[in-house]
Amino acid sequence: MKYYIKLGLILFVITAIASGILAFLNGKTQPIIEENQVQAQINARLDVLSAAGFFVEDSIKIAKKQDANPLKIQKEVSENWFKYFRGFDADSLLIGYTFVASLYGYSSEVQTMVGVDTNLVVKKIKIISQAETPGLGANCVKEDFQKQFDGKSEKQLAVDKDGGEIESITGATITTRTIANSIKIGLNHLSKSVEIEEVD
Amino acid sequence: MLREFTKGFIKENPVFVMALGLCPTLAVTSSVVNAIGMGLAATFVLVFSNIIISLIKDFIPTKIRIPAYIVVIASFVTIVDMVMHAYLPAIHKSLGLFIPLIVVNCIILGRAEAFASKNNVLKSILDGFGMGFGFTFALVVIGGIREVLGAGQFLGMNVMWTSYKPMLVAILAPGAFIVMGLLMGLMNLKKKK
């Protein structure tokens, strides 16, 4: 009996020391990690809407969408808010919007930072997070692919196979479609919120 | 003494000879950068867990040695994970899930059990570095072949002639098995001679 208590105590001491060290390091690295993420978002926003001097965050409530796939876990309530940023130039003139478009692609959630002008025409996009198939879908991060989104409006945003003007990546139509659709959905939300603003 | 260091490269190479840690080997070798990142992260964990385990081996009753080793290894993996996330976010992002998985990398627990728990600190450090670099070496060789064939690049730079059509299969999952299998066969062939 005493032997087993001793075993437990030794394990307890080891885990206690380990968790103490980890807690200390976590306190040191957590703020840096969070700052990096905020900074990365700011950089991505500036990248897609380079003329902007500063951004103002805003959001619009969107109707809860019925998920086509019943197996997929229902999204959190907070995701019923569509978040976007208004970009202003140095003279505080509204020059466009940025938002993160996100949909599940072939093997991962593909997140795209999108910059649009005040007419809701895409200025520039930047894939900020993806884990699609290397060599196929992962080619979506290539400059040449992302460039073709420049100057497209909501109507033109569809893969060429679906009658749109986005040329799909060889062997990765699903990834291409995902990106085009996610931007389209975002633009749709954005147009509603812009309408509301004009009524105000 | 030096043998403890050099044996990890060829004679007891963890991947090609002992066939340990194959899961990360297959998963992260689609590019050389990933291979180096994974190899060095695993080496760090391996060396430090070897040090700690050879230090505390006399205090740990044999009955609970495995959970004790796992706690030590898991702690170092978490440290690597947090530090990389904070200071090397780009590599952390591309290695993703495979950093936490170093915990269950058989090489590390294998060396703890087979070597560090029976040898002194100095030998364990040498063993850790040797095995770690042997693992990194194996990953870089596989990653290099796959990246050159599958993407026409090495470390992100184009190395093949311009009309080269990348052999996609090499950077997809089957390519990892094919390249590793051929390399293992080559190693065995050389040993037989």
Interface residues (C-beta under 8 A of the other chain):
Chain A: K6 L7 I10 L11 I14 T15 A18 I21 L22 L25 N26 K28 T29 Q30 I32 I33 N36 A40 S129 A131 T133 P134 G135 L136 G171
Chain B: S30 S31 I56 F59 I60 P61 K63 I64 P67 A68 V71 V72 A74 S75 T78 I79 M82 V83 H85 A86 Y87 P89 K93 G96 G150 A151 P166 L168 I171 L172
